[in-house]
Amino acid sequence: MADMAVDTTGLQAAAGPFDRAKALSAFKLGDKTFYWATRACAISVLLILGGIILSLFVGAWPAIQEFGLSFLTTARWAPANDPPVLGALGPIYGTLVTSLIAMMIAIPVGLGIAIFLTELCPMWLRRPIGLAIELLAGIPSIIYGMWGFFVLGPFLANHFQPAMIALFEGVPVLGDIFAGPPSYLSLFNASLILAIMVLPFITAISVDVFKTVPPVLKEAAYGVGCTTWEVVRSVVIPYTRVGVIGGIMLALGRALGETMAVTFIIGNSFRITGSIFSPGTTISAAIASEFAESDGLHQSGLILLGLLLFILTFMVLAAARLLLMRLEMKAGK
Amino acid sequence: MNFIKAIVAAGMVAASTSAFAADITGAGASFPFPIYSKWADAYKKETGNGLNYQSIGSGAGIKQIIAKTVTFGATDAPLKPEQLEKEGLAQWPMVMGAIVPVMNIEGIKPGEMVLDGNTLAKIYLGEIKAWNDPAIAKLNPKLKLPTDAIAVVRRSDGSGTTFNFTDYLSKVSADWKSKVGSGTAVEWPVGVGAKGNEGVAGNISQTKNSIGYVEYAYAKQNKLTYASMINSAGKTVQPTMASFQAAAANADWAKAPGYYLILTNQPGDASWPIAAATFILMHKDATDKAASTEALKFFKWAFEKGGKMAEELDYVPMPDSVVKQVEKTWASEIKS
């Protein structure tokens, strides 16, 4: 290939075979350098990741030695005890619950916005809505936290929560999930903030992949008399399934690790109660709240929490990969 | 060209002066940050010497001074004498604050409600659940108390405020001591956590029938309803500069090696029971003697001239008797 490229330039060709070899080797060197430079970049990611895991592990070692597996099954967090009793069950529970509720809200709403934007929205409205979504993604998380603390939290505690508590009172299971007293700082309020924060991820990626559906497919479906709903359900979604799930996983990753906004409105309580209106904590919020004033085993326990979040996120992403692979294989058949 | 030259020259002058007057560096507790920065500002204007204080939390401040990356560390929770000995550190109280219980109950004004330590501990243990509980009613026979549940608010982040508050509850309630204990972060039996003093203050002002604890400055600036407290002498005291200073003056500093003394529940008729000092840590035999001499000059200046500034920011200056003792400690312990 390189050979031909040299031949076509008259100037180089006229300079004789010696120079041609030299030019070739220069190309070869350039290629090699490029290859190694990009390879080094890629490998550096692995090294950095390995370094982070290693330093987390070293930091967490005293807590691992002290608590072992009981760290995962203990629902107490008593750093002031002598000796301290630390367990990650509360934060793990909070992390999973808030992420789950956030995704339950954000997935339908996000997909709804994306479908509206690509299939139904009049042209003049597309830009304002699209811009609004981008703006949501651009708001710093601390602003979400403050808004949650001063505006959303009081609103939910004074209006939404009492209504839900009254509605489900006496109903088995649901009555426990929506149990009082109303609180400004709660798992549910944090989940709602998270849902708003991850919405742009789901929407933006869904809009992008929906746009990749070949118009001819949709037109054919409309041609045989499908309604918009049927086109979306049977053509657009199946065609873009992999991309949509990718967007959802990205959002879930964000929800699992979001720190600042959650720290503001979750109430940092390590107790596990059945009610989503009670204060709780997430792994990242617990670390952010207590790290600065912690030392010794307490700090080591917080680092171990960080390691757990790392593993949890890794497991979620790995599960997402597996799911995508299975979907792709199904589609291949 | 001349213009550019002038800029370059000015830059060089600025660089050389700042390099000449080596800035003192300190790090630690966030509670005294506003007053340390105000002092630093005034000190720079007066002497030309700067002070760089990073408010990174007491725990981190202790680590930084042990690692010798700063000239002084600052902490809200004093180090024990044996730990000071081990690390070769000197410690003294620099400025005080006070913690006040705050509440939001319709019709009750600041200072009207009286609480004692044991009742406060029971509220935070979740044993007293409603405002009209007999224990509260007994302390407040004249107040019309609501029947509503008490919404308990506490700090969500690890903090010196929490350390002093839980230390007080541990001193007055054996139950609290055995079940919860004291620390910058504890296992709270009830309540929601709000971030920072400002978070607790915000939550209290928005939540009806709530109770919380904040630094006095936050109660005052947010116009929150604070409680009067019954102190260890059995007297009812209001949170005022005088009652905070009384707590420090009545504390037995002379018998506390390394000033390891927490100002909660101190004796004296006028003492506010939840006063708190914040401490400075320095190496007795520092590697950079010049910097540590500079730092001591700053602290001396702050003790002598910083009292009024502290009061403006609702901090409490250390009483003269304590200042004299601290200055003696400098002379005998810190090598310069």
Boltz contact constraints between the chains, C-beta under 6 A:
constraints:
  - contact:
      token1: [A, 77]
      token2: [B, 187]
      max_distance: 6.0
  - contact:
      token1: [A, 78]
      token2: [B, 187]
      max_distance: 6.0
  - contact:
      token1: [A, 79]
      token2: [B, 183]
      max_distance: 6.0
  - contact:
      token1: [A, 79]
      token2: [B, 185]
      max_distance: 6.0
  - contact:
      token1: [A, 80]
      token2: [B, 181]
      max_distance: 6.0
  - contact:
      token1: [A, 80]
      token2: [B, 183]
      max_distance: 6.0
  - contact:
      token1: [A, 80]
      token2: [B, 186]
      max_distance: 6.0
  - contact:
      token1: [A, 154]
      token2: [B, 206]
      max_distance: 6.0
  - contact:
      token1: [A, 183]
      token2: [B, 192]
      max_distance: 6.0
  - contact:
      token1: [A, 185]
      token2: [B, 192]
      max_distance: 6.0
  - contact:
      token1: [A, 264]
      token2: [B, 195]
      max_distance: 6.0
  - contact:
      token1: [A, 267]
      token2: [B, 192]
      max_distance: 6.0
  - contact:
      token1: [A, 267]
      token2: [B, 193]
      max_distance: 6.0
  - contact:
      token1: [A, 268]
      token2: [B, 156]
      max_distance: 6.0
  - contact:
      token1: [A, 268]
      token2: [B, 193]
      max_distance: 6.0
  - contact:
      token1: [A, 279]
      token2: [B, 192]
      max_distance: 6.0
  - contact:
      token1: [A, 289]
      token2: [B, 156]
      max_distance: 6.0
  - contact:
      token1: [A, 289]
      token2: [B, 157]
      max_distance: 6.0
  - contact:
      token1: [A, 290]
      token2: [B, 158]
      max_distance: 6.0
  - contact:
      token1: [A, 290]
      token2: [B, 185]
      max_distance: 6.0
  - contact:
      token1: [A, 292]
      token2: [B, 57]
      max_distance: 6.0
  - contact:
      token1: [A, 292]
      token2: [B, 60]
      max_distance: 6.0
  - contact:
      token1: [A, 293]
      token2: [B, 57]
      max_distance: 6.0
  - contact:
      token1: [A, 293]
      token2: [B, 58]
      max_distance: 6.0
  - contact:
      token1: [A, 293]
      token2: [B, 59]
      max_distance: 6.0
  - contact:
      token1: [A, 293]
      token2: [B, 158]
      max_distance: 6.0
  - contact:
      token1: [A, 293]
      token2: [B, 159]
      max_distance: 6.0
  - contact:
      token1: [A, 293]
      token2: [B, 184]
      max_distance: 6.0
  - contact:
      token1: [A, 294]
      token2: [B, 59]
      max_distance: 6.0
  - contact:
      token1: [A, 294]
      token2: [B, 158]
      max_distance: 6.0
  - contact:
      token1: [A, 295]
      token2: [B, 59]
      max_distance: 6.0
